[in-house]
Amino acid sequence: AQALIDENGLSGSAGLEDEEHVGRSAALKIRKNQEETLQRFGVTFDRWFFESELYDEENSQVTGAYNSLVERSKTYEKDGAVHFKASEFGDSEDRVIKTSKGTFTYVVPDIAYHLNKLDRGYVKAVDLLGPDHHGHIVQLRAALAAIGLPREFFHPIIVQQVNLKRGGVEVKMSKRAGVGITLDELIDEVGVDAARFFFLMRRITSHLDFDMELARRHTEDNPVYYVQYAHARICSILRQPGAKESDEDVDLSILTEGEETDLLRALARFPWTLASIVRGIEPHPLTSYLTELARGFHLFYSRHRVIGDDRRTTAARLMLCRGVAGVLSGGLRLMGVGAPEVM
């Protein structure tokens, strides 16, 4: 804070206008740092939205959201405050949306934001909320229904806590004491690929124990290494002289060994896995699928020669390998994780 005051040439006796200027400068600096970290992590937001954008002095979208409820006769006054008839739309009780002092409660700008998003052409608003926001979801859903938004527009997801561990021991963190590990520090320790893969391994609504020591290991018990190594191993096979593609037709029906048919069935499930992810807005099934596919390939590789004396079998197994490699690299790419060809 002092650095920002010095940077803006302000004294200890700065007025309200100066304090607001420092606040805006601080917000921009924080956002810039967040943006740099997220870009490093492989995340880019198309639009950064400031809540202050809803409070234009000439045409406040927050006031407009409030008026939308009033004009629809979805409010009433009691004890000097304005209440929203939330109980008519699934909430357990009616809610104050304007206090006796004339200030809006926090749900009103949330309504305004969702209306703004609807006006920008979005057909669905996916809200990521903390575990202490269950009650807010009910209230906001009721308000959006009261002003006529379709129920499917609002899609809230409760994001649970991530517990960082080293070797199975939880890393103690405290917001009050200012002790924690930033995303930059996590990336420095385990790398972007491992961080992204591990974050996607569990359902968003479930707690995640992130073992940083495990994420650094180059062993089979590290799932991201296990999947990437399967891809690199196939790339190594395909670089061998005997792996040149043949012009002759490949007959996959000769792949009758159990490990071969298991891989073929796994490959066939890839489109269904992606469809399930899109429907549920839950990416974690992809990590499970890729880990299972990698396990199937490692087992196949340990029991069967890919390039052998029989040309028909070699051609079929090479095509199988190319299919597995394509799905592994495609799945990893969808998660923003690298698919190395050499490890």
Steps between C-alpha positions, in 0.01 A plus 500: 500500500779741591675427172185595310463821703860593423459401136201735463673786685249511786550603861354355816227768490361393160129557448228258396556563128869421538420186698267383224776562246741287705232231526456492123877487452524211744220311324670541162836387640344194663316411181819538296682261734212253483495519122874434476470197730204359310673546165793306638254231610348490151175680583383805306180690573334665201342762726593637842188651656515758780197534725542877473385471136150435632489835679503753216372826652261576214363150452578272793439138405468419870212744535352353184513149648329624816230676295439179304384332820298800618323548168398134498343542846746252648589725796338660804606740775536398861670684789639755256673238284400352166453123496504269199226234496759226473280241672275503192793374291637216711691683775430419866409862580470846348825699475598862554633653180506864615575592858332771706810712433436483125788267405459190286589158641762298315250293299386806299832561317516124442163521325629794296811310396298204373270730306809664353633161396167409342504829305848411369356193331582222744250214531648357821676653799727253680577638847786350704423563866657409833352239734345768722274629219225236500246747640597767249432262212140450610446874540657595167317224313172626646575859395598403146182296466294794629625728222437238232836338430475132398603260774769337284683833455641496854736208562675529838782263598630478857881471496646317797829553680839382375733361766867517406720219634862395490557129533154451646542773763271801468670837444362735765365827367321791665336806345508676836872439546575571134653156452428324174624370167419700189422349162833637373682315777309181424592525132864559593497183709304252286468658153197607299417155359485328837310788661232505231463121491476466878243780530284319244522159666206547736143617464487877555251453782734259686797583722838450332816386677783623278826321587777720365766237561306245295447755221879537460577129475596337171342171603191300412313614811499857364195498268608784270844344450334162442277636223770712337745210506250278316485760223879540487544121491269472198683784324824307556347191338376700203849641440646154446594402141247219494215734589464661157137512394408244237275566201328166548165481674527446873277229644418584861287187533818297563548686830340238722730493801331621818730801539433600138122479521507685833684787331258503206204519736669778698561702184134464404398656833689824438217688321251391767734618773527845340123522455449418869749771598321762291158408635608507863757786476732270694846432351623243754381192302762582236791449742353166608446394141853592386654325801302184420598520133867544592479204738350288222778595261780435749353156565470430126860613442633279780339187352517545122755607240372776278749460215555134421546256215132481402427805284122487543525488878766772502286728282193446719689560823665812361159637406379418851799686643436802281139504616598488866762772450249722322244469778762551773639814335152631421376444853809659654470796264138554606624531858782735405757235589798417279535172311879452478643274232818432696538445875 
